[in-house]
Amino acid sequence: MENRLFTVIIFSENTVGLLNQIAIIFTRRQLNIETLSVSPSAIEGVHKFTITTFTDSETIEKVVKQIDRRVDILKAYYNTDEDLVYQDIALYKLSTEAFIKMEGVEQLIRRYDARVLDINGDCVVLEKNGHYEETQALFRELSERIGVLQFIRSGRVAITKSKVERLSDMLASVENKIKKK
């Protein structure tokens, strides 16, 4: 089976130690977590983990089922890029002197749809939102042209293309079953 990038979305309560439990599941299957982002979700009291990893379909199904069985997990899903709207955020720290001397700096910023977040006598900080390939392309170009002093990319933030969170559908289904009893 061919490995591809999957995005695992996990809904849980905000429980101490849960991230460690989830990481162990990936480690046992010898999967590297490529990116990780955790934040409150649209549902009050529920947190959302967004994790990306390269693996095959069979393995990701097993991982998600194993995560789903944890007591503190409300629900876990896996998605491919086609199922999601997603972004990364990248920050680039550059020498102010090199940045000002660089030819076509304005065109570069416009072409990559980047923003200047901070500028002072020592450094310039640029921000680029986009997919991995886009943030990486800007990194490569800046590295080749003037050098990058520091670089950081966030974990993927993602939402499904469906109208509501998949967890909302699952919670509504559970509620309907309870009402029928």
C-alpha positions as CSV (number, residue, x, y, z in Angstrom):
1,M,0.0,0.0,0.0
2,E,1.2,3.5,-0.8
3,N,1.7,6.0,2.0
4,R,0.0,9.4,1.7
5,L,-0.8,12.3,4.1
6,F,-3.8,11.9,6.3
7,T,-5.2,14.4,8.7
8,V,-6.6,12.9,11.9
9,I,-9.2,15.1,13.7
10,I,-9.9,14.1,17.3
11,F,-12.5,15.6,19.6
12,S,-12.1,15.3,23.3
13,E,-12.5,17.1,26.6
14,N,-9.5,19.0,27.8
15,T,-7.9,16.2,29.8
16,V,-4.4,16.3,31.2
17,G,-2.1,13.6,29.7
18,L,-4.3,12.9,26.7
19,L,-1.8,14.2,24.2
20,N,0.7,11.7,25.6
21,Q,-1.8,8.9,25.2
22,I,-2.4,9.8,21.6
23,A,1.3,10.2,20.8
24,I,1.9,6.7,22.1
25,I,-0.6,5.2,19.7
26,F,1.3,6.8,16.8
27,T,4.7,5.7,18.2
28,R,3.6,2.1,18.7
29,R,2.8,1.9,15.0
30,Q,6.0,3.7,14.1
31,L,4.2,6.7,12.6
32,N,5.7,10.1,12.8
33,I,3.4,13.0,13.6
34,E,4.2,15.6,10.9
35,T,2.1,18.4,12.4
36,L,0.0,18.9,15.5
37,S,-2.5,21.6,16.4
38,V,-4.8,21.7,19.4
39,S,-7.5,24.2,20.2
40,P,-11.0,24.6,21.5
41,S,-13.6,23.6,18.9
42,A,-16.9,25.3,17.9
43,I,-18.6,23.1,20.5
44,E,-18.3,24.5,24.1
45,G,-16.1,22.3,26.3
46,V,-14.7,20.2,23.4
47,H,-11.1,20.5,22.2
48,K,-10.0,19.6,18.7
49,F,-6.7,17.9,17.9
50,T,-5.5,18.1,14.3
51,I,-2.7,15.7,13.5
52,T,-1.1,14.9,10.2
53,T,0.9,11.7,9.4
54,F,2.1,9.8,6.4
55,T,0.8,6.2,6.3
56,D,-1.5,3.9,4.3
57,S,-5.3,3.6,4.5
58,E,-5.3,0.3,6.5
59,T,-2.9,1.7,9.2
60,I,-4.7,5.0,9.6
61,E,-8.0,3.2,10.0
62,K,-6.5,1.1,12.8
63,V,-4.9,4.1,14.5
64,V,-8.2,6.1,14.5
65,K,-10.1,3.1,15.9
66,Q,-7.6,2.7,18.6
67,I,-7.7,6.5,19.5
68,D,-11.5,6.3,19.4
69,R,-11.6,3.6,22.1
70,R,-9.9,5.9,24.6
71,V,-12.3,6.9,27.4
72,D,-11.5,10.6,27.1
73,I,-12.0,10.7,23.3
74,L,-15.4,11.8,22.1
75,K,-14.7,10.9,18.5
76,A,-11.8,10.6,16.1
77,Y,-11.9,10.8,12.3
78,Y,-9.3,10.7,9.5
79,N,-9.5,12.7,6.3
80,T,-7.6,13.3,3.1
81,D,-6.7,16.8,1.8
82,E,-9.7,16.6,-0.6
83,D,-12.1,16.5,2.5
84,L,-10.7,19.6,4.1
85,V,-10.1,23.3,4.0
86,Y,-6.7,23.7,5.6
87,Q,-3.8,26.1,6.1
88,D,-0.4,26.4,7.7
89,I,1.1,29.6,9.0
90,A,4.8,30.3,8.5
91,L,7.0,33.1,10.0
92,Y,10.3,34.1,8.4
93,K,12.9,36.3,10.2
94,L,15.2,38.1,7.8
95,S,18.0,40.7,8.1
96,T,16.6,44.2,7.7
97,E,19.6,45.3,5.7
98,A,19.5,42.3,3.3
99,F,15.7,42.6,3.0
100,I,15.9,46.4,2.0
101,K,18.7,45.7,-0.5
102,M,16.9,42.8,-2.1
103,E,15.6,43.5,-5.6
104,G,11.9,43.0,-6.2
105,V,11.0,42.7,-2.5
106,E,7.6,44.3,-3.1
107,Q,6.8,41.9,-6.0
108,L,7.9,38.9,-3.9
109,I,5.6,39.8,-1.0
110,R,2.7,40.3,-3.4
111,R,3.4,37.1,-5.4
112,Y,3.4,35.0,-2.2
113,D,0.6,37.0,-0.6
114,A,2.8,37.5,2.5
115,R,2.6,40.1,5.2
116,V,5.2,42.1,7.0
117,L,4.5,41.6,10.7
118,D,7.4,43.5,12.2
119,I,10.3,45.6,11.0
120,N,13.1,47.1,13.0
121,G,16.7,48.0,12.7
122,D,17.8,44.3,13.0
123,C,15.2,42.2,11.4
124,V,12.0,41.9,9.4
125,V,9.4,39.2,10.2
126,L,7.2,38.0,7.3
127,E,4.0,35.9,7.7
128,K,2.7,33.6,5.0
129,N,-0.6,31.6,5.3
130,G,-1.1,28.8,2.9
131,H,-0.4,25.1,2.2
132,Y,2.9,23.5,2.9
133,E,4.1,23.8,-0.6
134,E,3.4,27.5,-0.7
135,T,5.1,28.3,2.6
136,Q,8.1,26.1,1.6
137,A,8.4,27.8,-1.8
138,L,8.7,31.2,-0.1
139,F,11.3,29.8,2.4
140,R,13.4,28.4,-0.5
141,E,13.3,31.7,-2.4
142,L,14.2,33.8,0.6
143,S,17.0,31.4,1.6
144,E,18.5,31.5,-1.9
145,R,18.2,35.3,-2.3
146,I,19.1,36.7,1.1
147,G,19.2,34.0,3.7
148,V,16.6,33.3,6.5
149,L,17.7,33.9,10.1
150,Q,14.8,32.0,11.6
151,F,11.8,30.0,10.3
152,I,8.8,28.4,11.9
153,R,5.7,26.7,10.5
154,S,2.6,26.0,12.5
155,G,0.8,22.7,12.6
156,R,-2.0,22.3,10.1
157,V,-5.3,23.9,11.0
158,A,-8.2,22.3,9.2
159,I,-12.0,22.1,9.0
160,T,-14.0,19.7,7.0
161,K,-15.9,20.8,3.9
162,S,-19.2,19.5,5.4
163,K,-21.7,22.0,6.7
164,V,-21.2,21.1,10.4
165,E,-18.5,19.4,12.5
166,R,-18.7,15.7,12.1
167,L,-18.9,15.5,15.9
168,S,-22.1,17.5,15.8
169,D,-23.7,14.8,13.6
170,M,-22.5,12.0,16.0
171,L,-23.7,13.8,19.1
172,A,-27.2,14.5,17.4
173,S,-27.4,10.8,16.5
174,V,-26.6,9.7,20.1
175,E,-29.2,12.2,21.5
176,N,-31.9,10.8,19.1
177,K,-31.2,7.3,20.3
178,I,-31.5,8.4,23.9
179,K,-34.8,10.1,23.2
180,K,-36.2,7.0,21.5
181,K,-35.6,4.9,24.6
